[in-house]
């Protein structure tokens, strides 16, 4: 029997209603056992493939459920949302399906690829407004529009109908699985996904340990839980854009307080390594937020051994233009790429000596920036060295010191690193 823990939890009837509304809109994404991950962690690891959804993200579930549940009276002036990502696509797709006018506010900095996808899903039923340079500015303008023109704002996560729509993923997982699920790893941005899936699991699979996963650069739920109330972060790293918010929802916070077994923050570089592994080894295209849950497995490797694990792969809208940045962040995290300022003597042959004396067969210069200065004994160059194995790094430093190379290591100097690289 489904028992509501508190009155702010989604109801079973609400989740069933959401599933019925979504019946001809989405399909039940597969719950697939992943052999590579299962062997790596000596466990049974299953992926819930929301990256295969119609908009390549779970967000369609909450957006459509919310909009479809509204009366014609509420919809007469149209709807508004603020998003540069999957929520915008979910709202746009819903507007087209339901033939409802929608306004979608996006930052001026939104890549054209994302704008094109929103236009593709919404067609003539949506209007895209590009304004401001970040989400906070966009959100402010969208809400202002709603108040002025009596339109309805479709929140990306802090809304019961949104949560009930996302909860249908939990319903599907338990229908699809023929084993007891010991752990479920769920990404957290604003908290809509984990609130929905976590609520359903808490009632129908109470033995399952629910683990939320956040990016290290945007630990908004962790921060709020630690302080016992919803607080806004001053700054965040927006690299994992689908899960980077300054402030989680009030509803989502209350639910997470009741359902979480643990919460883990994962470095962005680790997520990048996961994205590359999924693509190179499994031919799976995951966006940064989509790879979050899988990235957390390393930190629980001993605990999950021999267990049945589910990771929600929440989305696959990865921009191909970000590939180089993803690779760079991965190499830095894996300690396979190192940057130095090297002060070379300004004479012929000094670079050749550095290459011959310091670099070995497992070292590769992947970045070099130098400009000769007149009337100086030394000239600084910025050098990026890529290693096949991170164990080579101590040997590299040893050789540099042995041959009296005048250098400064940049990887551990974030302020200087950001300016120079």
N, C-alpha and C positions, 0 to 999 in steps of 0.2 A: 504493500500500500504506500502511496506517495503522501508523505506527511510534510507539510510546510514548516520549516524551521522557524521562520519569522515572516511577517506579512509582506516584507519587501522581496522575498524570494519569488521566482517565477512559479506559477501553478502548473500542475500536470495538465489541466485542461487547456491552459494557455499554450503549452508546448505542443499538445496534440492539435490544437487549432492552427498553430504555425505550420506544423507538418502538412496539414490538409491544404492550407493556402499555397504552400510551396510545391505541391504535388506535380503540377504540370510546368513548373518554372525551372526547377533544378533537377538533378538526378542524384541518386545515392552514390556518392564518390566511394571508390574502393578502399577497403582496409587491407593493405598488402603486407605480407611478411617480407622483410628486406633481409636477404641472405648475407649481404656484405656487413651490415650493422650487427646482425645476429651473431655472426662469427667473431666480429671484432670485440663485442662485449660479452660473449659467451652467454647470451640470453635470447629470448624470442622477441625480436623488435618488429613491431608492426607500424606502418605509416598510414595515417588517414589522409588521403590524397586530395585535399581541398584545392590544390594547385590545378586540378583537372576540372574544376567547376566551370560553369559557362563564362564567367568573367575572370577565370583563373584565380579566384579567391572566395573564401567563405562569406565575405561581406554581403553578397547578394541575399543571403538568408535573412539577416536582420533587417536590411533596408526594405526588401519587398514585403516582409511580414508587417512591418510598421506601416508602410504606405497603404497596403491592401486592407489593413484593419480600420482605416480612417473612413469616416462618413463623407458623403458628398458635400455636406455643409462645411466640414473642416478643410476640404480640398478645393473649394470654389475659387479661392484666390491663388491657388498654386502652392508649391512647396519650395523650400530653400535648404541647401546644405553647404557646408564649408569643408573642402577636402582637396588634396592634390593627389590622392591615391585610390585605393580600392573602394572606399566608401562612396566616392564620387561616381565610380563606375557602376556600383550597385544601385545607387539612386537613379542614375541615368537610364540604366536598363529597365528599372521598375517604372519610370515615367513613360518610356516607350510602350511597354507592355500594357500599362493601365491607361494610356492616352491622357496623361496628366501633365500640365505644364510645370517645369521645374527650373529653378535658377541654381547654378552651381558656381560657387565662389572658389577661385583657385589663385595661389600666389603668382605674381609676375614671373617668378623664377621657375615655374613648373616646366619641365622638359616638354618639347613639342610632342614627343611620343605619347606621353600621358594625356595631353590635351586631345590628341587625335583619337585615342581609345575611348575617352569619355564621349566625344562627338559621335563616334561610331555606334556606341551602345544607345545613346539618347536620341540621335537623329534630330528631327524637327521639333521634338517635344522639350528640348532643353535649351537654355541660354547659358553660356559660360561667361563669367565675369572674372577677368584677370585684374587683381588689385593687391597692392601691398607686396612686401618682400618675404613674409613668413606667415605661418599658420595663424598666429595670434592676431595679426592685422586682418587677415581674411575672415576669421571667425567673428571678429568685432563688426565688420561691415555686413556680414550675412545676418547676424542677429539684429542689427540696426534696420536692415531692409525688412525683416519679418515684423518688427514692431511698427514701422512706418506704414507698411502696406497690408498689414493683417494677414501675413502668410504664415505657414506652419514650418518650423525649423525641424529638420530631421537630424537628430543627434547621432553621432557615430557609435556611441557605446552606453551613455548614461540614460537608458530608457528601457522600461520593462519589455515592450514589444520587440525591441532590438535584441535584448537578452534572450527572450523566448525563441526568436528566430535562430540565434546561434546555438541554443540548447538542442536543436534538432540534430546537430552533429553527434552529441552524446547519445541520443536515442538510437541513431544509426549504428554507432560503434558497438553498443551492447547487443543490438540485433544481429550484427555481422560476426561478432566474435563467438567462437565456440570454446574459449578457455576463460578462466578467471583472470582478469587484468589486475596485475599487482601494482603497476605504476602507470600514470598518464602524465605526459609532459605537454604543457599548453603555453603558448606564447602570451605575454601580457603587454598591451599598449595602454589603452584606456581602461581595459578590463571587461569588455563586453563578451568576448569569446570565453574566457575562463569562468566568468560569472554564470553563463548559460550552461556550458558543458559540465562545469564543476558542480553546479546545483543538481543536475540530473544524476551524475555519478554518486553524489553524496547520499542520495535516496535509494538508488537502484543497485549500486555497487559500493556500499560503504567501506568495504575492505580495501578498495583501491586507494593508493596514496596519490593525492593530487599535487603536482609540482608546477608552480608557475615559473616562467622564464622571462627575464627582462634583459635588455641590453645594458651593459655597464655604464654607457654614456647617458642613459635615460631611466634611472631606477625609481620612477615616480611611485609605484605601488610599494616597493620595499621601504622607501623613505616615509611614506604615509603610515604604513603598518608599524614601523619602528617608533613613530611619534604618537600613534594612537588616534590620529585624525587625518583627514585629507589635507595635504599641504602641496603647494606649488613649488617646483624646482626653479631656481633662478636661471640656470643655463642647462642645455642638453646638447648632446651630439646627435644630430638628425640623420646620421648615415643609415641607420636601420629605420628608415622613414615610416614604415608601416607599424612600428611599435615604439615610436619615440614621441611621447607626449609629456608636457610639463606637469599636467595635473590629471589624475585619474577621476573617474566618476564617483559620486557619493554612493549611489546604489551599488556599484561594482566593488567599492571599498568595503561596504558593510557585508556583502556576500563573501568576499575573499577572506575576511576575518574569520568566517565560520567554516570555510571549506578547505583551506590550504593545509597541506601537510608540511610543505616547505616552499621557499621561493629562492631562486638563484639568479644572480646577475652574471651574464656571459660577455666577455670582451668582444668587441666588434671584429677584431682580427681573427678570433676563433670562429666566428660566424662565417667570415670570408673563406676560411679553410674548408668549412663544411659545404659551402656553396660549390666550391671547386671540386671537392671530392664527389658530391652528388652528381655533378655534371660529367666529370671525367670517368667515373667508375660505374655510374648507374644511368647516365643519359637523362637525369632529372634536372629540369630548370627550376630552381627555387629562388625566390626573392629573399633579401636579407631577413625580413621578419618571418618568412616561411621556414627558414633554416634554423631559427632560434631554438626550437624545442629539441631538435636533434643535436645541436651544439652542446646542450647541457649534459648529455649522456656521459661525456668524459669525466665530469665531476662527481658522478654517482657510480662509476664503473665497478667498484667493489660491492656496493649495496644491491645493484640490480642483477648481479651474476645469477644465472639460472632462473630468472623471473620472466614474466610476460609483461612486455612494455608496449605502450602506445604513444607515439609522437604525432601530434597534429601538424602536418605540413600545410601551413595556413594559406600560402599563396605562391604563385609562380610568375608574377609580373616583374621580371627583372629586366632592367634597361641594359641592352648590350653595350652601350657607350660607357658603362661603369666597370666593364670587365678589367681594365688595366688597374683601376683603383682597388678593386676587390683583390686582385692578385698581389698588388703591392702591400695592402694591409695584412694579407695572409702571410706573406714572406716575413714581414716585420714581426708579427705575432709568433711565428714559428722560429724566430731568431736565425733566419737564413739570409737576411739582407741587412747590411750594416753600412752606415754613412759616416764619413770622416771629413774633417777639414785637414788637408795635408799641406804643410808649408814646404814646397820644393825649393831647393837652391836654383836660382835663375841662371842655369848654365846648360849647355847641350848635354844630353844623355842622362839627366837626373830622373826623368820619368822611366826611361829604359832600365835604369838601375833598380828602381822601385819594383818594376814588373819582374825582373830577373831574380832579385833578392828576396822579395816578400811574397809574391803570388805563386800559388802552386796549381796543379792540374784540376783541383776541385774549387778553384776560385775564378770568378768571372766579373770583370768590370762592367756593370750595367748602367752606370751613370758617371759622367765626367764633365765638370765645368771649370774652366780656367781661362784667365785673361792675363797676358803678360803685362807687368808693370815696369816702366822704365826707371832707371836709377835706384833699384832696390835689389838687395841680396837674395831675398826670398819672395816667392809668389804663391799665395794660397790657392788650392784647388779643392773643389768638393768632389769626393769620390764615393760612389755607391758600389759595394762589393757583394755579389750574390754567391752563396755557398750551397753546395749540394747537401751537406750535412751540417747541422748546427754545432756538432762536436769539433768542427774545424776552426771555430772562432778563437778559442784560446791559443791555438797554434799560430793563427794569423797575428794576434796581438804580440805573441812572443817574438815572431820574426820582425815585426815593426820596431819593437823595443831593441832587439839585438842589433839592428842596422841603423839605430839612432834616427828613426823617422820622426819628424816633428809633427805630431797630429793631435787633433781634438775629436773625441767620439761624440757624434750627434744624436744617436738613438735615445740616449738617456738625458738629453737636453731638449725637452719638448718645445720651449719657447723659441729657441734658435732653430730647431728642426722645422717648425711651421713656417718660419720666415724664409729659410734657405731652400727647402725641398718642395 
